[in-house]
């Protein structure tokens, strides 16, 4: 049976939609902390110039580290969103090279670092998503999709990493226990001091300020780093934080099983709820919730009020029998969708993950892929089977991930994410999740800041989990955590971007201003990515929306409410 208390236990709160539960919190937490005294902003970073590049390949020394290349990159060699990135030094290397005694594979923590010629005195760790394994360009995201700028372009020294395994080892790196630990938390801990030393070697002095940014699994890395390494980073930017990723994977498998029951093609779960049916669902939800923020604009800003106002059974017309026309949902479809939104539970009724809010962003392909494709193919089954379970699934599972997902038993199999054995001495819930994620007193005490952003129509990690985390953070921070941590929900946005949403925004600069100037974020604006957008157009924007629509991003629990004026402009809305 699933343990009664996990590293991130879940408790239900009432929610109207299909008896869904807002889940989260930590049992047995200490009483609320006293309100913190005002913290003086950290000193602003000082600019500097790169002193050496190619020489670093031979001269840099750090334990268990080998640089494989160090080469200058011209100012016009790299462009992002049509803009050239300034001249910089690109460095690649590996740490902790080894041969596994378990699976015989060669492993190392691979990294890329880019040091700008014109340096702003800051260092940023770029955490990657998914199962890692890819060494992506170290440019540094700023939040949202299709960013028009990046940390490297702004003068940050940036590192990215494969977290201890390469793409050829996906997903079977999970058969090696050390590779699991590096992926979970140890790669960041090993890379951070090395990267800071490399910055100091390149510029002749250490970075004044250090920042951390990532989305999805990168957001999980950010949460883990905030909890495990509170002294290492001054500002942390976490997007769509899958901080309970193993439990979320279980929930995805649970969702696949519900949808499989109503799919007309058992090998194609997208037939469970077709695009036309999802569009119809969104229309009915908008009819109930669109104006809760003061204006009908095709967006649901007040998500909490919507969950109370909308009822799946009442507000979505039922089909006549089992005849599906695209203008109704059958009783079985409603049951399946309602159970997914309510959250995965075992046969004893114990929550295995949080609920999900109903959202008009369900119309998007990204949401459908997470619920109908990735949940039975090369994402959730392989992550669960090879990286999170003890013991791991047999290698033959790769030939039938659909079968593995649909035969996974929540009572019998889900406890595997809590299990250890002689080979795997830390469970997935130990190496993947942040210890005591809502107890960040050490981060707060030194003046560090944390910004979290999350789309309300995320198909894999629920914003209900992020809200539950923030509620507990408030409780453990004397009732108010807004002096060092803020949560931003992005209406309609899918996983890390996309959907019918204003999904392009820059939260890195507000984070820097908060850390170094003491200016809490205010007036942060998000915009759509219409045709011709240099960051890449969002092809799923509803017809009738301005290609330049913008909205304010509001720190939870505030929501953007219409104050009058042009409904396409953020200035017509107020965070209230």
Helices and strands as residue ranges (DSSP letters): G 17-19, E 48-49, H 56-59, E 65-73, E 79-80, E 83-84, E 88-99, E 106-116, E 118-119, E 122-127, E 157-161, G 167-169, G 172-175, H 177-181, I 182-186, H 187-203, E 209-215, H 217-228, E 235-239, H 245-260, G 269-271, H 275-289, G 290-293, H 303-309, H 312-315, H 331-342, G 360-363, H 365-368, I 369-373, G 374-376, H 380-382, I 383-388, G 395-399, H 401-407, G 414-418, H 428-431, H 441-445, E 449-455, H 463-475, E 485-490, H 508-517, E 525-527, E 550-552, E 560-562, G 570-572, E 573-575
